[in-house]
Amino acid sequence: MARGTYKYAGGREGDGCRIALAGNQNYISLHICADEEGYVAERHKAALPKAKIGRPCVRFKRLSDLDQAALVKLIREGARHPGKA
């Protein structure tokens, strides 16, 4: 997990993870916080056609279903920016 600070529009701040991975019964979830430009995962939707993208979340059944280069780019982009609530 990559950790970062987030800030709500009202000014409240906190610490949380920028990137998280979760195993579920039917799929794996990769969660990436939004940045100043919006949801990072949504911007990479076209490069990950076998994944289901839901704003900050990339859901997939097998790692082999994903384009590895696109996945690396997505993770690096998500880790580079501070989180935004």
HTML snippet that shows the backbone in 3Dmol.js (N, CA, C, O; Angstrom):
<script src="https://3Dmol.org/build/3Dmol-min.js"></script>
<div id="view" style="width:600px;height:400px;position:relative"></div>
<script>
const pdb = `
ATOM      1  N   MET A   1       0.834  -1.189   0.000  1.00  0.00           N
ATOM      2  CA  MET A   1       0.000   0.000   0.000  1.00  0.00           C
ATOM      3  C   MET A   1       0.875   1.247   0.000  1.00  0.00           C
ATOM      4  O   MET A   1       1.872   1.330   0.718  1.00  0.00           O
ATOM      5  N   ALA A   2       0.488   2.192  -0.804  1.00  0.00           N
ATOM      6  CA  ALA A   2       1.138   3.501  -0.794  1.00  0.00           C
ATOM      7  C   ALA A   2       0.243   4.433   0.018  1.00  0.00           C
ATOM      8  O   ALA A   2      -0.955   4.531  -0.249  1.00  0.00           O
ATOM      9  N   ARG A   3       0.809   5.108   0.993  1.00  0.00           N
ATOM     10  CA  ARG A   3       0.010   5.971   1.850  1.00  0.00           C
ATOM     11  C   ARG A   3       0.123   7.424   1.419  1.00  0.00           C
ATOM     12  O   ARG A   3       1.114   7.831   0.813  1.00  0.00           O
ATOM     13  N   GLY A   4      -0.898   8.193   1.737  1.00  0.00           N
ATOM     14  CA  GLY A   4      -0.885   9.608   1.407  1.00  0.00           C
ATOM     15  C   GLY A   4      -1.891  10.368   2.246  1.00  0.00           C
ATOM     16  O   GLY A   4      -2.674   9.774   2.986  1.00  0.00           O
ATOM     17  N   THR A   5      -1.865  11.664   2.130  1.00  0.00           N
ATOM     18  CA  THR A   5      -2.790  12.535   2.840  1.00  0.00           C
ATOM     19  C   THR A   5      -3.896  12.957   1.891  1.00  0.00           C
ATOM     20  O   THR A   5      -3.641  13.250   0.723  1.00  0.00           O
ATOM     21  N   TYR A   6      -5.115  12.989   2.387  1.00  0.00           N
ATOM     22  CA  TYR A   6      -6.231  13.459   1.570  1.00  0.00           C
ATOM     23  C   TYR A   6      -6.842  14.680   2.232  1.00  0.00           C
ATOM     24  O   TYR A   6      -6.687  14.894   3.434  1.00  0.00           O
ATOM     25  N   LYS A   7      -7.541  15.478   1.434  1.00  0.00           N
ATOM     26  CA  LYS A   7      -8.172  16.680   1.951  1.00  0.00           C
ATOM     27  C   LYS A   7      -9.549  16.827   1.319  1.00  0.00           C
ATOM     28  O   LYS A   7      -9.689  16.827   0.096  1.00  0.00           O
ATOM     29  N   TYR A   8     -10.557  16.953   2.163  1.00  0.00           N
ATOM     30  CA  TYR A   8     -11.921  17.174   1.693  1.00  0.00           C
ATOM     31  C   TYR A   8     -12.093  18.629   1.275  1.00  0.00           C
ATOM     32  O   TYR A   8     -11.324  19.494   1.693  1.00  0.00           O
ATOM     33  N   ALA A   9     -13.090  18.894   0.460  1.00  0.00           N
ATOM     34  CA  ALA A   9     -13.374  20.257   0.003  1.00  0.00           C
ATOM     35  C   ALA A   9     -13.612  21.197   1.175  1.00  0.00           C
ATOM     36  O   ALA A   9     -13.298  22.384   1.087  1.00  0.00           O
ATOM     37  N   GLY A  10     -14.165  20.682   2.274  1.00  0.00           N
ATOM     38  CA  GLY A  10     -14.441  21.495   3.456  1.00  0.00           C
ATOM     39  C   GLY A  10     -13.201  21.804   4.289  1.00  0.00           C
ATOM     40  O   GLY A  10     -13.280  22.548   5.267  1.00  0.00           O
ATOM     41  N   GLY A  11     -12.043  21.230   3.903  1.00  0.00           N
ATOM     42  CA  GLY A  11     -10.814  21.519   4.618  1.00  0.00           C
ATOM     43  C   GLY A  11     -10.317  20.423   5.542  1.00  0.00           C
ATOM     44  O   GLY A  11      -9.158  20.443   5.957  1.00  0.00           O
ATOM     45  N   ARG A  12     -11.176  19.467   5.871  1.00  0.00           N
ATOM     46  CA  ARG A  12     -10.767  18.372   6.754  1.00  0.00           C
ATOM     47  C   ARG A  12      -9.720  17.497   6.059  1.00  0.00           C
ATOM     48  O   ARG A  12      -9.863  17.178   4.879  1.00  0.00           O
ATOM     49  N   GLU A  13      -8.681  17.113   6.779  1.00  0.00           N
ATOM     50  CA  GLU A  13      -7.608  16.304   6.216  1.00  0.00           C
ATOM     51  C   GLU A  13      -7.451  15.004   6.978  1.00  0.00           C
ATOM     52  O   GLU A  13      -7.887  14.884   8.123  1.00  0.00           O
ATOM     53  N   GLY A  14      -6.831  14.042   6.343  1.00  0.00           N
ATOM     54  CA  GLY A  14      -6.567  12.764   6.991  1.00  0.00           C
ATOM     55  C   GLY A  14      -5.522  11.991   6.215  1.00  0.00           C
ATOM     56  O   GLY A  14      -5.081  12.419   5.149  1.00  0.00           O
ATOM     57  N   ASP A  15      -5.130  10.850   6.755  1.00  0.00           N
ATOM     58  CA  ASP A  15      -4.178   9.973   6.092  1.00  0.00           C
ATOM     59  C   ASP A  15      -4.888   8.702   5.662  1.00  0.00           C
ATOM     60  O   ASP A  15      -5.765   8.198   6.362  1.00  0.00           O
ATOM     61  N   GLY A  16      -4.509   8.206   4.537  1.00  0.00           N
ATOM     62  CA  GLY A  16      -5.086   6.965   4.027  1.00  0.00           C
ATOM     63  C   GLY A  16      -4.173   6.399   2.970  1.00  0.00           C
ATOM     64  O   GLY A  16      -3.092   6.935   2.724  1.00  0.00           O
ATOM     65  N   CYS A  17      -4.592   5.335   2.349  1.00  0.00           N
ATOM     66  CA  CYS A  17      -3.741   4.761   1.322  1.00  0.00           C
ATOM     67  C   CYS A  17      -4.107   5.304  -0.055  1.00  0.00           C
ATOM     68  O   CYS A  17      -5.280   5.510  -0.366  1.00  0.00           O
ATOM     69  N   ARG A  18      -3.101   5.528  -0.859  1.00  0.00           N
ATOM     70  CA  ARG A  18      -3.302   5.975  -2.240  1.00  0.00           C
ATOM     71  C   ARG A  18      -3.589   4.796  -3.139  1.00  0.00           C
ATOM     72  O   ARG A  18      -4.379   4.893  -4.078  1.00  0.00           O
ATOM     73  N   ILE A  19      -2.935   3.668  -2.845  1.00  0.00           N
ATOM     74  CA  ILE A  19      -3.101   2.468  -3.650  1.00  0.00           C
ATOM     75  C   ILE A  19      -3.314   1.291  -2.705  1.00  0.00           C
ATOM     76  O   ILE A  19      -2.592   1.139  -1.720  1.00  0.00           O
ATOM     77  N   ALA A  20      -4.307   0.461  -3.010  1.00  0.00           N
ATOM     78  CA  ALA A  20      -4.569  -0.718  -2.188  1.00  0.00           C
ATOM     79  C   ALA A  20      -5.000  -1.873  -3.084  1.00  0.00           C
ATOM     80  O   ALA A  20      -5.595  -1.662  -4.140  1.00  0.00           O
ATOM     81  N   LEU A  21      -4.701  -3.071  -2.663  1.00  0.00           N
ATOM     82  CA  LEU A  21      -5.062  -4.275  -3.396  1.00  0.00           C
ATOM     83  C   LEU A  21      -5.895  -5.146  -2.469  1.00  0.00           C
ATOM     84  O   LEU A  21      -5.532  -5.347  -1.310  1.00  0.00           O
ATOM     85  N   ALA A  22      -7.011  -5.666  -2.975  1.00  0.00           N
ATOM     86  CA  ALA A  22      -7.883  -6.508  -2.158  1.00  0.00           C
ATOM     87  C   ALA A  22      -8.293  -7.739  -2.950  1.00  0.00           C
ATOM     88  O   ALA A  22      -8.680  -7.644  -4.115  1.00  0.00           O
ATOM     89  N   GLY A  23      -8.203  -8.880  -2.311  1.00  0.00           N
ATOM     90  CA  GLY A  23      -8.665 -10.122  -2.925  1.00  0.00           C
ATOM     91  C   GLY A  23     -10.088 -10.406  -2.484  1.00  0.00           C
ATOM     92  O   GLY A  23     -10.383 -10.409  -1.289  1.00  0.00           O
ATOM     93  N   ASN A  24     -10.956 -10.639  -3.426  1.00  0.00           N
ATOM     94  CA  ASN A  24     -12.346 -10.979  -3.135  1.00  0.00           C
ATOM     95  C   ASN A  24     -12.613 -12.393  -3.661  1.00  0.00           C
ATOM     96  O   ASN A  24     -11.747 -12.982  -4.308  1.00  0.00           O
ATOM     97  N   GLN A  25     -13.778 -12.931  -3.396  1.00  0.00           N
ATOM     98  CA  GLN A  25     -14.079 -14.296  -3.801  1.00  0.00           C
ATOM     99  C   GLN A  25     -14.024 -14.462  -5.320  1.00  0.00           C
ATOM    100  O   GLN A  25     -13.505 -15.469  -5.801  1.00  0.00           O
ATOM    101  N   ASN A  26     -14.539 -13.509  -6.080  1.00  0.00           N
ATOM    102  CA  ASN A  26     -14.643 -13.662  -7.534  1.00  0.00           C
ATOM    103  C   ASN A  26     -13.692 -12.789  -8.341  1.00  0.00           C
ATOM    104  O   ASN A  26     -13.616 -12.943  -9.560  1.00  0.00           O
ATOM    105  N   TYR A  27     -12.979 -11.896  -7.714  1.00  0.00           N
ATOM    106  CA  TYR A  27     -12.093 -11.006  -8.451  1.00  0.00           C
ATOM    107  C   TYR A  27     -11.072 -10.363  -7.508  1.00  0.00           C
ATOM    108  O   TYR A  27     -11.147 -10.500  -6.287  1.00  0.00           O
ATOM    109  N   ILE A  28     -10.131  -9.670  -8.111  1.00  0.00           N
ATOM    110  CA  ILE A  28      -9.129  -8.900  -7.370  1.00  0.00           C
ATOM    111  C   ILE A  28      -9.439  -7.432  -7.624  1.00  0.00           C
ATOM    112  O   ILE A  28      -9.784  -7.055  -8.743  1.00  0.00           O
ATOM    113  N   SER A  29      -9.318  -6.606  -6.599  1.00  0.00           N
ATOM    114  CA  SER A  29      -9.592  -5.172  -6.735  1.00  0.00           C
ATOM    115  C   SER A  29      -8.314  -4.380  -6.489  1.00  0.00           C
ATOM    116  O   SER A  29      -7.607  -4.604  -5.506  1.00  0.00           O
ATOM    117  N   LEU A  30      -8.036  -3.463  -7.387  1.00  0.00           N
ATOM    118  CA  LEU A  30      -6.943  -2.520  -7.221  1.00  0.00           C
ATOM    119  C   LEU A  30      -7.587  -1.153  -7.064  1.00  0.00           C
ATOM    120  O   LEU A  30      -8.263  -0.683  -7.978  1.00  0.00           O
ATOM    121  N   HIS A  31      -7.389  -0.510  -5.924  1.00  0.00           N
ATOM    122  CA  HIS A  31      -7.988   0.793  -5.629  1.00  0.00           C
ATOM    123  C   HIS A  31      -6.910   1.857  -5.724  1.00  0.00           C
ATOM    124  O   HIS A  31      -5.844   1.724  -5.123  1.00  0.00           O
ATOM    125  N   ILE A  32      -7.188   2.917  -6.482  1.00  0.00           N
ATOM    126  CA  ILE A  32      -6.246   4.018  -6.641  1.00  0.00           C
ATOM    127  C   ILE A  32      -6.989   5.322  -6.409  1.00  0.00           C
ATOM    128  O   ILE A  32      -8.007   5.585  -7.050  1.00  0.00           O
ATOM    129  N   CYS A  33      -6.481   6.138  -5.493  1.00  0.00           N
ATOM    130  CA  CYS A  33      -7.120   7.418  -5.173  1.00  0.00           C
ATOM    131  C   CYS A  33      -7.134   8.347  -6.383  1.00  0.00           C
ATOM    132  O   CYS A  33      -6.333   8.206  -7.307  1.00  0.00           O
ATOM    133  N   ALA A  34      -8.040   9.273  -6.353  1.00  0.00           N
ATOM    134  CA  ALA A  34      -8.116  10.307  -7.385  1.00  0.00           C
ATOM    135  C   ALA A  34      -7.003  11.324  -7.166  1.00  0.00           C
ATOM    136  O   ALA A  34      -6.435  11.432  -6.079  1.00  0.00           O
ATOM    137  N   ASP A  35      -6.711  12.063  -8.225  1.00  0.00           N
ATOM    138  CA  ASP A  35      -5.748  13.155  -8.111  1.00  0.00           C
ATOM    139  C   ASP A  35      -6.428  14.447  -8.548  1.00  0.00           C
ATOM    140  O   ASP A  35      -7.653  14.500  -8.652  1.00  0.00           O
ATOM    141  N   GLU A  36      -5.654  15.468  -8.798  1.00  0.00           N
ATOM    142  CA  GLU A  36      -6.217  16.774  -9.169  1.00  0.00           C
ATOM    143  C   GLU A  36      -7.031  16.719 -10.467  1.00  0.00           C
ATOM    144  O   GLU A  36      -7.917  17.546 -10.681  1.00  0.00           O
ATOM    145  N   GLU A  37      -6.733  15.756 -11.320  1.00  0.00           N
ATOM    146  CA  GLU A  37      -7.414  15.637 -12.612  1.00  0.00           C
ATOM    147  C   GLU A  37      -8.608  14.693 -12.576  1.00  0.00           C
ATOM    148  O   GLU A  37      -9.327  14.581 -13.569  1.00  0.00           O
ATOM    149  N   GLY A  38      -8.836  14.019 -11.469  1.00  0.00           N
ATOM    150  CA  GLY A  38      -9.960  13.094 -11.359  1.00  0.00           C
ATOM    151  C   GLY A  38      -9.499  11.688 -11.034  1.00  0.00           C
ATOM    152  O   GLY A  38      -8.436  11.493 -10.444  1.00  0.00           O
ATOM    153  N   TYR A  39     -10.304  10.711 -11.422  1.00  0.00           N
ATOM    154  CA  TYR A  39     -10.017   9.318 -11.088  1.00  0.00           C
ATOM    155  C   TYR A  39      -8.979   8.729 -12.042  1.00  0.00           C
ATOM    156  O   TYR A  39      -9.190   8.691 -13.254  1.00  0.00           O
ATOM    157  N   VAL A  40      -7.881   8.280 -11.497  1.00  0.00           N
ATOM    158  CA  VAL A  40      -6.771   7.733 -12.273  1.00  0.00           C
ATOM    159  C   VAL A  40      -7.220   6.473 -13.017  1.00  0.00           C
ATOM    160  O   VAL A  40      -6.918   6.315 -14.200  1.00  0.00           O
ATOM    161  N   ALA A  41      -7.932   5.582 -12.338  1.00  0.00           N
ATOM    162  CA  ALA A  41      -8.366   4.327 -12.956  1.00  0.00           C
ATOM    163  C   ALA A  41      -9.248   4.578 -14.177  1.00  0.00           C
ATOM    164  O   ALA A  41      -9.096   3.898 -15.192  1.00  0.00           O
ATOM    165  N   GLU A  42     -10.155   5.527 -14.099  1.00  0.00           N
ATOM    166  CA  GLU A  42     -11.038   5.837 -15.235  1.00  0.00           C
ATOM    167  C   GLU A  42     -10.255   6.305 -16.453  1.00  0.00           C
ATOM    168  O   GLU A  42     -10.647   6.024 -17.585  1.00  0.00           O
ATOM    169  N   ARG A  43      -9.163   7.009 -16.234  1.00  0.00           N
ATOM    170  CA  ARG A  43      -8.361   7.502 -17.366  1.00  0.00           C
ATOM    171  C   ARG A  43      -7.668   6.368 -18.114  1.00  0.00           C
ATOM    172  O   ARG A  43      -7.277   6.537 -19.269  1.00  0.00           O
ATOM    173  N   HIS A  44      -7.514   5.213 -17.465  1.00  0.00           N
ATOM    174  CA  HIS A  44      -6.822   4.080 -18.087  1.00  0.00           C
ATOM    175  C   HIS A  44      -7.784   2.981 -18.530  1.00  0.00           C
ATOM    176  O   HIS A  44      -7.358   1.867 -18.836  1.00  0.00           O
ATOM    177  N   LYS A  45      -9.054   3.285 -18.564  1.00  0.00           N
ATOM    178  CA  LYS A  45     -10.084   2.293 -18.888  1.00  0.00           C
ATOM    179  C   LYS A  45      -9.864   1.658 -20.264  1.00  0.00           C
ATOM    180  O   LYS A  45      -9.990   0.441 -20.401  1.00  0.00           O
ATOM    181  N   ALA A  46      -9.544   2.443 -21.264  1.00  0.00           N
ATOM    182  CA  ALA A  46      -9.364   1.921 -22.622  1.00  0.00           C
ATOM    183  C   ALA A  46      -8.179   0.960 -22.712  1.00  0.00           C
ATOM    184  O   ALA A  46      -8.197   0.032 -23.521  1.00  0.00           O
ATOM    185  N   ALA A  47      -7.158   1.172 -21.895  1.00  0.00           N
ATOM    186  CA  ALA A  47      -5.956   0.327 -21.926  1.00  0.00           C
ATOM    187  C   ALA A  47      -6.153  -0.988 -21.166  1.00  0.00           C
ATOM    188  O   ALA A  47      -5.312  -1.882 -21.257  1.00  0.00           O
ATOM    189  N   LEU A  48      -7.248  -1.114 -20.423  1.00  0.00           N
ATOM    190  CA  LEU A  48      -7.511  -2.318 -19.625  1.00  0.00           C
ATOM    191  C   LEU A  48      -8.904  -2.863 -19.949  1.00  0.00           C
ATOM    192  O   LEU A  48      -9.769  -2.891 -19.074  1.00  0.00           O
ATOM    193  N   PRO A  49      -9.136  -3.298 -21.202  1.00  0.00           N
ATOM    194  CA  PRO A  49     -10.489  -3.690 -21.621  1.00  0.00           C
ATOM    195  C   PRO A  49     -11.076  -4.904 -20.902  1.00  0.00           C
ATOM    196  O   PRO A  49     -12.299  -5.025 -20.830  1.00  0.00           O
ATOM    197  N   LYS A  50     -10.257  -5.802 -20.371  1.00  0.00           N
ATOM    198  CA  LYS A  50     -10.787  -6.985 -19.678  1.00  0.00           C
ATOM    199  C   LYS A  50     -11.115  -6.713 -18.214  1.00  0.00           C
ATOM    200  O   LYS A  50     -11.698  -7.561 -17.538  1.00  0.00           O
ATOM    201  N   ALA A  51     -10.742  -5.537 -17.724  1.00  0.00           N
ATOM    202  CA  ALA A  51     -11.029  -5.169 -16.335  1.00  0.00           C
ATOM    203  C   ALA A  51     -12.326  -4.377 -16.262  1.00  0.00           C
ATOM    204  O   ALA A  51     -12.736  -3.737 -17.230  1.00  0.00           O
ATOM    205  N   LYS A  52     -12.956  -4.432 -15.110  1.00  0.00           N
ATOM    206  CA  LYS A  52     -14.124  -3.578 -14.853  1.00  0.00           C
ATOM    207  C   LYS A  52     -13.611  -2.397 -14.064  1.00  0.00           C
ATOM    208  O   LYS A  52     -13.014  -2.561 -13.000  1.00  0.00           O
ATOM    209  N   ILE A  53     -13.841  -1.215 -14.579  1.00  0.00           N
ATOM    210  CA  ILE A  53     -13.348   0.008 -13.944  1.00  0.00           C
ATOM    211  C   ILE A  53     -14.517   0.733 -13.299  1.00  0.00           C
ATOM    212  O   ILE A  53     -15.531   0.988 -13.949  1.00  0.00           O
ATOM    213  N   GLY A  54     -14.377   1.061 -12.033  1.00  0.00           N
ATOM    214  CA  GLY A  54     -15.390   1.814 -11.314  1.00  0.00           C
ATOM    215  C   GLY A  54     -14.723   2.944 -10.560  1.00  0.00           C
ATOM    216  O   GLY A  54     -14.229   2.739  -9.451  1.00  0.00           O
ATOM    217  N   ARG A  55     -14.698   4.102 -11.125  1.00  0.00           N
ATOM    218  CA  ARG A  55     -14.022   5.297 -10.609  1.00  0.00           C
ATOM    219  C   ARG A  55     -12.644   4.995 -10.032  1.00  0.00           C
ATOM    220  O   ARG A  55     -11.679   5.005 -10.796  1.00  0.00           O
ATOM    221  N   PRO A  56     -12.482   4.726  -8.722  1.00  0.00           N
ATOM    222  CA  PRO A  56     -11.126   4.500  -8.217  1.00  0.00           C
ATOM    223  C   PRO A  56     -10.703   3.032  -8.250  1.00  0.00           C
ATOM    224  O   PRO A  56      -9.618   2.706  -7.768  1.00  0.00           O
ATOM    225  N   CYS A  57     -11.514   2.147  -8.797  1.00  0.00           N
ATOM    226  CA  CYS A  57     -11.288   0.715  -8.656  1.00  0.00           C
ATOM    227  C   CYS A  57     -11.116   0.011  -9.998  1.00  0.00           C
ATOM    228  O   CYS A  57     -11.849   0.276 -10.951  1.00  0.00           O
ATOM    229  N   VAL A  58     -10.138  -0.890 -10.057  1.00  0.00           N
ATOM    230  CA  VAL A  58      -9.930  -1.759 -11.212  1.00  0.00           C
ATOM    231  C   VAL A  58     -10.161  -3.178 -10.707  1.00  0.00           C
ATOM    232  O   VAL A  58      -9.425  -3.662  -9.847  1.00  0.00           O
ATOM    233  N   ARG A  59     -11.187  -3.849 -11.243  1.00  0.00           N
ATOM    234  CA  ARG A  59     -11.497  -5.217 -10.831  1.00  0.00           C
ATOM    235  C   ARG A  59     -11.158  -6.172 -11.975  1.00  0.00           C
ATOM    236  O   ARG A  59     -11.508  -5.924 -13.129  1.00  0.00           O
ATOM    237  N   PHE A  60     -10.472  -7.266 -11.638  1.00  0.00           N
ATOM    238  CA  PHE A  60     -10.090  -8.244 -12.652  1.00  0.00           C
ATOM    239  C   PHE A  60     -10.023  -9.630 -12.027  1.00  0.00           C
ATOM    240  O   PHE A  60      -9.884  -9.769 -10.812  1.00  0.00           O
ATOM    241  N   LYS A  61     -10.122 -10.653 -12.869  1.00  0.00           N
ATOM    242  CA  LYS A  61     -10.098 -12.030 -12.366  1.00  0.00           C
ATOM    243  C   LYS A  61      -8.684 -12.572 -12.272  1.00  0.00           C
ATOM    244  O   LYS A  61      -8.331 -13.228 -11.293  1.00  0.00           O
ATOM    245  N   ARG A  62      -7.862 -12.297 -13.298  1.00  0.00           N
ATOM    246  CA  ARG A  62      -6.483 -12.793 -13.328  1.00  0.00           C
ATOM    247  C   ARG A  62      -5.552 -11.687 -13.784  1.00  0.00           C
ATOM    248  O   ARG A  62      -5.905 -10.888 -14.651  1.00  0.00           O
ATOM    249  N   LEU A  63      -4.382 -11.640 -13.210  1.00  0.00           N
ATOM    250  CA  LEU A  63      -3.390 -10.651 -13.596  1.00  0.00           C
ATOM    251  C   LEU A  63      -3.056 -10.776 -15.082  1.00  0.00           C
ATOM    252  O   LEU A  63      -2.779  -9.774 -15.740  1.00  0.00           O
ATOM    253  N   SER A  64      -3.080 -11.979 -15.605  1.00  0.00           N
ATOM    254  CA  SER A  64      -2.783 -12.204 -17.023  1.00  0.00           C
ATOM    255  C   SER A  64      -3.825 -11.580 -17.956  1.00  0.00           C
ATOM    256  O   SER A  64      -3.574 -11.453 -19.154  1.00  0.00           O
ATOM    257  N   ASP A  65      -4.992 -11.188 -17.428  1.00  0.00           N
ATOM    258  CA  ASP A  65      -6.023 -10.519 -18.231  1.00  0.00           C
ATOM    259  C   ASP A  65      -5.671  -9.064 -18.521  1.00  0.00           C
ATOM    260  O   ASP A  65      -6.286  -8.440 -19.385  1.00  0.00           O
ATOM    261  N   LEU A  66      -4.682  -8.515 -17.804  1.00  0.00           N
ATOM    262  CA  LEU A  66      -4.362  -7.094 -17.925  1.00  0.00           C
ATOM    263  C   LEU A  66      -3.092  -6.870 -18.732  1.00  0.00           C
ATOM    264  O   LEU A  66      -2.166  -7.681 -18.702  1.00  0.00           O
ATOM    265  N   ASP A  67      -3.066  -5.764 -19.449  1.00  0.00           N
ATOM    266  CA  ASP A  67      -1.859  -5.321 -20.146  1.00  0.00           C
ATOM    267  C   ASP A  67      -0.892  -4.850 -19.063  1.00  0.00           C
ATOM    268  O   ASP A  67      -1.157  -3.867 -18.371  1.00  0.00           O
ATOM    269  N   GLN A  68       0.226  -5.553 -18.920  1.00  0.00           N
ATOM    270  CA  GLN A  68       1.160  -5.274 -17.831  1.00  0.00           C
ATOM    271  C   GLN A  68       1.731  -3.857 -17.903  1.00  0.00           C
ATOM    272  O   GLN A  68       1.889  -3.204 -16.872  1.00  0.00           O
ATOM    273  N   ALA A  69       2.041  -3.376 -19.106  1.00  0.00           N
ATOM    274  CA  ALA A  69       2.591  -2.019 -19.264  1.00  0.00           C
ATOM    275  C   ALA A  69       1.566  -0.977 -18.843  1.00  0.00           C
ATOM    276  O   ALA A  69       1.916   0.006 -18.190  1.00  0.00           O
ATOM    277  N   ALA A  70       0.303  -1.179 -19.207  1.00  0.00           N
ATOM    278  CA  ALA A  70      -0.761  -0.240 -18.830  1.00  0.00           C
ATOM    279  C   ALA A  70      -0.979  -0.256 -17.319  1.00  0.00           C
ATOM    280  O   ALA A  70      -1.227   0.786 -16.713  1.00  0.00           O
ATOM    281  N   LEU A  71      -0.886  -1.429 -16.720  1.00  0.00           N
ATOM    282  CA  LEU A  71      -1.051  -1.555 -15.273  1.00  0.00           C
ATOM    283  C   LEU A  71       0.066  -0.832 -14.525  1.00  0.00           C
ATOM    284  O   LEU A  71      -0.192  -0.136 -13.542  1.00  0.00           O
ATOM    285  N   VAL A  72       1.296  -0.994 -14.983  1.00  0.00           N
ATOM    286  CA  VAL A  72       2.435  -0.310 -14.363  1.00  0.00           C
ATOM    287  C   VAL A  72       2.262   1.204 -14.467  1.00  0.00           C
ATOM    288  O   VAL A  72       2.513   1.928 -13.504  1.00  0.00           O
ATOM    289  N   LYS A  73       1.836   1.676 -15.628  1.00  0.00           N
ATOM    290  CA  LYS A  73       1.624   3.122 -15.834  1.00  0.00           C
ATOM    291  C   LYS A  73       0.548   3.646 -14.883  1.00  0.00           C
ATOM    292  O   LYS A  73       0.711   4.712 -14.290  1.00  0.00           O
ATOM    293  N   LEU A  74      -0.539   2.908 -14.735  1.00  0.00           N
ATOM    294  CA  LEU A  74      -1.633   3.292 -13.846  1.00  0.00           C
ATOM    295  C   LEU A  74      -1.151   3.377 -12.400  1.00  0.00           C
ATOM    296  O   LEU A  74      -1.451   4.349 -11.706  1.00  0.00           O
ATOM    297  N   ILE A  75      -0.413   2.377 -11.941  1.00  0.00           N
ATOM    298  CA  ILE A  75       0.067   2.359 -10.561  1.00  0.00           C
ATOM    299  C   ILE A  75       1.057   3.491 -10.316  1.00  0.00           C
ATOM    300  O   ILE A  75       0.993   4.160  -9.285  1.00  0.00           O
ATOM    301  N   ARG A  76       1.964   3.706 -11.250  1.00  0.00           N
ATOM    302  CA  ARG A  76       2.926   4.796 -11.090  1.00  0.00           C
ATOM    303  C   ARG A  76       2.234   6.159 -11.044  1.00  0.00           C
ATOM    304  O   ARG A  76       2.595   7.023 -10.244  1.00  0.00           O
ATOM    305  N   GLU A  77       1.250   6.338 -11.898  1.00  0.00           N
ATOM    306  CA  GLU A  77       0.513   7.601 -11.902  1.00  0.00           C
ATOM    307  C   GLU A  77      -0.234   7.800 -10.589  1.00  0.00           C
ATOM    308  O   GLU A  77      -0.256   8.907 -10.051  1.00  0.00           O
ATOM    309  N   GLY A  78      -0.845   6.738 -10.068  1.00  0.00           N
ATOM    310  CA  GLY A  78      -1.568   6.829  -8.807  1.00  0.00           C
ATOM    311  C   GLY A  78      -0.645   7.089  -7.626  1.00  0.00           C
ATOM    312  O   GLY A  78      -1.026   7.797  -6.693  1.00  0.00           O
ATOM    313  N   ALA A  79       0.558   6.532  -7.648  1.00  0.00           N
ATOM    314  CA  ALA A  79       1.503   6.713  -6.541  1.00  0.00           C
ATOM    315  C   ALA A  79       2.151   8.091  -6.561  1.00  0.00           C
ATOM    316  O   ALA A  79       2.601   8.579  -5.525  1.00  0.00           O
ATOM    317  N   ARG A  80       2.200   8.709  -7.711  1.00  0.00           N
ATOM    318  CA  ARG A  80       2.876   9.992  -7.869  1.00  0.00           C
ATOM    319  C   ARG A  80       2.087  11.142  -7.235  1.00  0.00           C
ATOM    320  O   ARG A  80       2.689  12.096  -6.743  1.00  0.00           O
ATOM    321  N   HIS A  81       0.790  11.072  -7.237  1.00  0.00           N
ATOM    322  CA  HIS A  81      -0.048  12.196  -6.794  1.00  0.00           C
ATOM    323  C   HIS A  81      -0.610  11.977  -5.400  1.00  0.00           C
ATOM    324  O   HIS A  81      -0.920  10.847  -5.025  1.00  0.00           O
ATOM    325  N   PRO A  82      -0.742  13.041  -4.636  1.00  0.00           N
ATOM    326  CA  PRO A  82      -1.402  12.907  -3.331  1.00  0.00           C
ATOM    327  C   PRO A  82      -2.873  12.574  -3.523  1.00  0.00           C
ATOM    328  O   PRO A  82      -3.474  12.963  -4.524  1.00  0.00           O
ATOM    329  N   GLY A  83      -3.445  11.866  -2.584  1.00  0.00           N
ATOM    330  CA  GLY A  83      -4.844  11.487  -2.674  1.00  0.00           C
ATOM    331  C   GLY A  83      -5.786  12.660  -2.554  1.00  0.00           C
ATOM    332  O   GLY A  83      -5.426  13.709  -2.019  1.00  0.00           O
ATOM    333  N   LYS A  84      -6.999  12.481  -3.054  1.00  0.00           N
ATOM    334  CA  LYS A  84      -8.035  13.503  -3.001  1.00  0.00           C
ATOM    335  C   LYS A  84      -9.349  12.806  -2.676  1.00  0.00           C
ATOM    336  O   LYS A  84      -9.691  11.817  -3.324  1.00  0.00           O
ATOM    337  N   ALA A  85     -10.078  13.288  -1.707  1.00  0.00           N
ATOM    338  CA  ALA A  85     -11.339  12.652  -1.315  1.00  0.00           C
ATOM    339  C   ALA A  85     -12.470  13.129  -2.191  1.00  0.00           C
ATOM    340  O   ALA A  85     -13.611  12.703  -2.012  1.00  0.00           O
TER     341      ALA A  85
END
`;
const viewer = $3Dmol.createViewer("view");
viewer.addModel(pdb, "pdb");
viewer.setStyle({}, {cartoon: {color: "spectrum"}});
viewer.zoomTo();
viewer.render();
</script>
